[in-house]
Amino acid sequence: MVLGFTQELSTPAGGGEEADADVKRQLAAMGEALPHLTAMVATELHSVTDPTLGWCDSQVEFEFTLDLLRDGLERSLLLSRVSSSPDECPSRQDPRPGYAGHRSERS
């Protein structure tokens, strides 16, 4: 499964009728080359005045991916701090909470 988020493609603000016509030409050209992909993209397009999303919820997907990235960065930071102290290295600890297993003493 591929996870990620990309910004929505849009035309520059204030493009007016010329920009709208250009978008229509681009969609028509893309529709000829990739009809199924174009249909999917066309259903996803939404305007700033109407935030209703199309076939997927971009905001939820963005937040989910952001949470994954933050969790990964937090775990990486934690492991880098722990690995700098040999006694606290996760490989020397039993993953079971409350387990008082045997640990060899260092000289």
N, C-alpha and C positions, 0 to 999 in steps of 0.2 A: 504494500500500500504506500502510495506517495502522499506525504503530508506537506503542506506549505501554503503560502499566501502570496498573491501578487496584487499589486494595486490595479484598480479598475482602469482600463484604457478609456480615455475620453478625449474629446477635442478641446482645444484651448477655449477658455471662457470668452464670451462675447463674440463668438464666431459668426453668429447670425445665420441667415438663409444660405449663404455660400458654404459655410461649414456643414450645415445639415445636408446639403446636396452632395458634398464631398463624402460624408459618411454613408449616404445611401449608395453612391457609386462604389465605394469600397466594399460594402456588404454585398452588393450585387456581384462584384468580381469574385469575392471570396465564396459566395454561394454557388457559383459555377464550378469552382475548383474543389470545394469541400462542402457539399450540401448539408450533410448531417451535422458537422461541426458548426456550420453557420447557423443552422436552426437552433442548436443548443445555445450558442452565444447570443442570438437574437432574443431568446426568452430570458436570458440573465440580465440584459441591459435594463437599467432603470434610471430615472431622472433624479435630480437633487430634490425636486419638489415632491416627488412621490417615492419615499424610501422603501416601499414594498419590494421585497426581493423576489427574484425569479425562482428557478428550480432548486437553488441551494441558498443557504443562509451564510453569506460571506462573513458577517460579523461573528457568528458563533464559531465558524471555522477558524477565523483569525484568532479569536480568544483561546480556543483549544490549542492551536499551534503555539501561541505565545506562552501558554502555561507549560507546554512540553519543553520549550526552550528554557524557560526560567527554572523549571525543575532540574533539567540537565546541568545548567550552569551552577545551580546551588549545590548539586551533588558533586560536581567536579571540584568546586571550591572546598567543600567539606573534605573530600578525599585528599586534596593537596595539602590541607592543613593537618589532617590526621597522619598522612604518610611521612610528614616531616618529623614526627615523634614516633620512633620505633615501637615503644610500648603500647601505643594506641593504634597501631596498624590493624585495619579490619581483618586481615588474613590471620592475625593472632587471636582473634576473638571468635567465640562461638556465636553463630547468628541467632541462637535460641535465647530469648529473654530470660534472665534469671539463672542461666546455666553457670554453675561454678566448676567448670572443668579444670583439668590439670594444666598449668602453665609452667614451663621449665624456667628456672631462675637463671639470669645472666650473671656472669662473673664480672 
